[in-house]
Amino acid sequence: MDSVANLSRRNWHSGTPHQKRNWQCVVATKKGKKNCPDSKGIEEKIIEDAFVKSYQLMCGDNKEVLSEFLNRMEASLSDKNSEKQLNKVEKSISSLEVKNKKLLDNLLDGTIDKSTYTEKKSELDADLKELYEQRQVLQNSVFLYT
C-alpha cells in the first residue's frame, strides 16, 4: 500500500472451528481489492505479537528505541495539531473574504457610505493580513513534517 489507510477487524470463517480474526484495509473491504491490490489480511495474533515485542523493546534498557518512538509520536501529534490549526485559519480566511465581498456589495447598493466602508474594510484587511501570515507559518510547519 502506498498510502496510509485504516484497518478494520474482520472475522473469517465465523461460526466454524476455523474461525480467526484478521485486520484488513478498509478500502479493500468496502470498495474491493482492485482499489487496494497490495492489501492482505493480517492475523490479529501477528499484530498482538508485534505489539508485545515492541513494548518489550521499549520497556527494556533500550533508550534509543524509546527516544525514537517518542520523537515520532511528538512529530505526529505536532503535525496533526498544525493541520487542525491550518484548517481553522483557512475557514477564518474564507469567512473574512466573504465579509469583504458583502461589504463591497453594501457600498455598491448604497446600504453603507464610503467612510463606513473604508473603516470596516481596513479592519477586515488587517485581520486578513494576520491570518495570511499565520497560514504561511502553519503551511511551512505542516510541509516540514510531511
N, C-alpha and C positions, 0 to 999 in steps of 0.2 A: 504494500500500500504506500502510495506517495504522500498522501495527506493524512492528517490526524482525523480519526473518526471515533465515534462512541461504540462501545461493545454492549451487547445485550446477552443476558443469561438465557439459555435455552435448554430444555430437557429433550434429549434424544432417546428414542425407544421408550417413551414414557409408558409406565404400567407393565413393563416386561422385566424379566430378570437381567436384561442387558442395559437397563436404563443408566444413563450417565448425563452429567451436567456439563455443558460446553458454553463458551463465550464466543460470540461471533459478531462481525461487523454489522452495524445496524443498516448501513446502505445495502449490503449484500442481502440481508434478511428481508428488507422492505421492498427494494427495487430490483432484486435479482442479482445473481453472481456476475452477470455481464457488466454491471455497473461497479463492481469491485472484484475483478477476476483473481487477484492475488490473495483474497481473503480465505483463510482456513479457520475452521472451528478449533478452539483451543480448550482442551480439557481443563475443568476447574482445578483438578488436583495439581496440574502443572503450574498453574498460576499461584496456587497456595504455596507450593514448594518453593517457587522462585521468591515469593514474598518472605517466607520464613528464612531462606538463605540470605536475602538482602538484609533483613532485620538483624540476623546474627552477625553479619559483617559490620553493621553499624554499631551494634552493642559491644562488639569485641574491642580490642585495642587497635582500631583502625581509624585513626584521626583523619587521615587523608580522605578516606571514603566518606566519613561523616561530614567533613568540611565541604567536599564536593557536592554531596547531597543537599546540604543547607544552602550553598551558593546557588544551586539550580532552583531550589524552591523559592528562594528570595527573588531571583531574577524572574521566575514565572509569575509570582504574585505581583511584583512591581509592574511587569508587562501588562497584566490583566487590569491593574488599577489605572495605569496610564491610558489604556484603551477605553475604560469606562469614563475617565475624565475627558478624554478626547471626544467621545460621543456626546457628553453633556455640553461641551464647548461648541460643538458643531450645531446642536439643537438651539443653543442660545444665539449663535450667529444667524441661523435661519430665521429665528423669531424676530431679531432686531432688523434684519434685512426686509422682512415683511412689513414691520412697523415703518421703516423708512419709505417704502413704496406707498403705504397708506397715507403717510404724512404728506407726500408729494401729491397724491390724489386729492387730499383735503385742500391743499393750496390751490390746485388747479380748479377744483369745484367751487372755490370761494368760501369754503367752510371755515378756514382759518386765514389770518392775514400773514403777510410776508415776515413780519418781525417774530410772530409766534413760530412760524415755520423755521426760521433761521435759528431761533433759540433751541427748539426741540431737535432740529437736525444736528446741531452742534453737540448736544448731549448724546444722541444716538451714535454719531460718528466717533465720539471719544470712547464710548462703551465698545463699539465695534473694533476700534483700533486695539484696545486692550485684549479683546477676545482673539483677534487675529494673531497677536503676539503669543498669547497662551497656546493657541492651536499650533503654531510653529514649533514651540518648545516641546509640546506633547508629541507632535508628529516625529520630531527628531528622536525623542526618547523611545517611542514605540519602534522606530526604524532600527535603533541600536540593538534592541533585543530580538529582532526577527532575522 
